[in-house]
Amino acid sequence: MALPWFRFDTTIRAADPVPEIADRKDDTGRGAGLRCRACRHGITSRQAAVPVNGRQVHVCTNPSGITFEFGCYSQAPGCTVTGRPAAEHTWFPGYTWQIAQCAGCGTHLGWRFRGDSGFFALILNRLVCESD
């Protein structure tokens, strides 16, 4: 499987809160669980949301012109990571990236970035809140 190439889109708009995901809580008061939209496999929680470069939500476009809106999460235990770490065309200088897929169905959900610290960049329209 060939890995897609990426570049940071410097014309992005300011990140808005993600509707239906940003403020939802489960019945314990913790952040709601996020699941794969395709198969409903558990991926991560809103509690794992982390800011990267000052924002939790980013919009980036790859060289093929495909734009992704993604949120950054410290962990995503419901994902598997595939491919060799790549530094080319990274959206976050100093970080390498690998493809992150749903461990339940294999859907591409985003990327695992590794650098001084690590995080998952998960494509928001490929996730649903646990209660949806």
C-alpha positions as CSV (number, residue, x, y, z in Angstrom):
1,M,0.0,0.0,0.0
2,A,1.5,3.3,-1.0
3,L,1.4,6.0,1.6
4,P,-0.2,9.3,0.7
5,W,1.9,12.4,0.7
6,F,0.9,15.4,2.8
7,R,1.6,19.1,3.0
8,F,0.4,21.7,5.5
9,D,-2.3,24.0,4.2
10,T,-1.3,27.5,5.3
11,T,-4.6,28.9,4.3
12,I,-6.7,27.1,6.9
13,R,-9.4,28.8,8.8
14,A,-9.4,29.1,12.6
15,A,-10.6,25.8,14.1
16,D,-14.2,25.7,15.3
17,P,-15.4,23.4,18.0
18,V,-16.5,20.1,16.5
19,P,-20.3,19.8,16.8
20,E,-21.7,16.7,18.6
21,I,-18.2,15.6,19.7
22,A,-16.6,18.7,21.4
23,D,-18.9,19.0,24.5
24,R,-20.6,15.7,24.8
25,K,-20.3,13.9,28.2
26,D,-21.1,10.3,29.1
27,D,-23.2,9.5,32.2
28,T,-20.0,9.4,34.4
29,G,-19.2,13.1,33.5
30,R,-16.1,12.0,31.5
31,G,-15.7,12.9,27.8
32,A,-17.8,10.7,25.6
33,G,-16.3,7.8,23.7
34,L,-15.5,8.2,20.1
35,R,-16.2,5.2,17.7
36,C,-15.4,4.3,14.1
37,R,-18.3,5.6,12.0
38,A,-18.1,2.5,9.7
39,C,-18.3,-0.3,12.4
40,R,-18.8,1.5,15.8
41,H,-15.6,0.0,17.2
42,G,-14.3,2.0,20.2
43,I,-11.4,4.3,19.2
44,T,-10.6,6.9,21.9
45,S,-12.3,9.3,24.3
46,R,-12.8,13.0,24.4
47,Q,-10.7,12.9,27.6
48,A,-7.7,12.0,25.4
49,A,-8.1,15.2,23.3
50,V,-4.8,17.3,23.3
51,P,-3.8,20.5,21.7
52,V,-0.9,20.4,19.2
53,N,0.6,23.7,18.1
54,G,-2.0,25.5,20.2
55,R,-5.1,23.8,18.7
56,Q,-6.9,20.5,19.1
57,V,-8.6,20.6,15.7
58,H,-6.7,21.1,12.5
59,V,-7.5,21.3,8.8
60,C,-4.8,20.2,6.3
61,T,-4.7,19.4,2.6
62,N,-2.5,16.8,1.0
63,P,-0.8,17.3,-2.3
64,S,-3.6,15.5,-4.1
65,G,-6.0,18.2,-2.9
66,I,-7.8,16.2,-0.3
67,T,-8.6,18.2,2.8
68,F,-8.9,16.6,6.2
69,E,-10.4,18.0,9.4
70,F,-8.9,16.1,12.3
71,G,-8.6,16.2,16.0
72,C,-5.5,15.4,18.0
73,Y,-5.7,12.7,20.8
74,S,-3.0,11.5,23.1
75,Q,-4.1,7.9,22.6
76,A,-6.3,5.8,20.4
77,P,-6.3,2.2,21.7
78,G,-8.9,1.3,19.1
79,C,-6.5,2.0,16.2
80,T,-3.8,-0.1,14.6
81,V,-0.8,1.7,13.1
82,T,0.6,0.6,9.7
83,G,3.5,1.5,7.5
84,R,7.0,2.8,8.1
85,P,7.3,6.1,9.9
86,A,7.6,8.8,7.3
87,A,9.0,12.4,7.7
88,E,8.2,13.5,4.2
89,H,5.3,16.0,3.8
90,T,4.5,15.9,7.5
91,W,2.0,18.4,8.8
92,F,3.9,18.8,12.0
93,P,7.7,19.6,11.5
94,G,9.9,17.3,13.6
95,Y,7.3,14.5,13.6
96,T,7.1,11.3,11.6
97,W,3.7,9.8,10.7
98,Q,2.1,6.5,10.1
99,I,-1.4,5.5,8.9
100,A,-3.9,4.8,11.8
101,Q,-6.7,2.4,11.0
102,C,-9.7,1.1,12.9
103,A,-8.7,-2.1,14.6
104,G,-12.3,-3.4,14.1
105,C,-12.7,-2.9,10.3
106,G,-9.5,-1.4,8.9
107,T,-11.0,1.9,7.9
108,H,-8.4,4.7,7.6
109,L,-9.1,7.0,10.6
110,G,-6.0,9.2,10.5
111,W,-2.4,9.2,11.4
112,R,-0.1,8.5,14.4
113,F,2.5,11.2,14.7
114,R,5.8,10.7,16.7
115,G,8.3,13.3,17.7
116,D,9.2,14.7,21.1
117,S,5.8,13.4,22.1
118,G,3.3,11.3,20.2
119,F,-0.4,11.8,19.3
120,F,-3.1,10.5,16.9
121,A,-4.6,12.9,14.3
122,L,-8.1,11.4,13.8
123,I,-10.3,12.4,10.9
124,L,-13.4,13.8,12.6
125,N,-16.0,12.8,10.0
126,R,-14.9,9.2,10.3
127,L,-15.8,9.1,14.0
128,V,-19.1,9.2,15.9
129,C,-19.9,9.8,19.6
130,E,-20.6,6.7,21.6
131,S,-24.2,7.8,22.2
132,D,-24.9,8.4,18.5
